Amino acid sequence: MPVELALAHPHLSGGGFDLPVVEPIFSRYVASHGLSERLHFAPGDFFADNLPRADVLVMGLILHDWDLPTKRMLIGKAHAALRRCELSVLGTSLIGTSGKVRRGRRAAHAQALPSAAPRSIDLQC
């Protein structure tokens, strides 16, 4: 997602945060789009490490995998990493044309639609 955002918005810089083993894949992909000067990789484990400081954080296809206490912990880490005390959370489900939630490689072709039961978590500054 960082590459797509950087290509669409030339004034943005940013990066990706993931396990260290992902770095070579991230770096090759970023370089293949000529974005190595604007996009950087931060290695880490979101369970063990703090998230990198940022103005905006995007968690793509992460929160759906975990129970509510884990989701709260991850959102709390995201909140702590933001440079300003603001946080917006948008919950989506990948739903195919059959109406079933899509998983795996074909999920990329599904439509992203708002969750039927949106939840919000209030965080105080």
Secondary structure, 3 states (H helix, E strand, C coil): CHHHHHHHCCCCCEEEEECHHHHHHHHHHHHHCCCCCCEEEEECCCCCCCCCCECCCCCCCCHHHCCHHHHHHHHHHHHHHECCCCCCCCCEEEECCCCCECCCHHHHHCEEEECCCCCCCCCCC
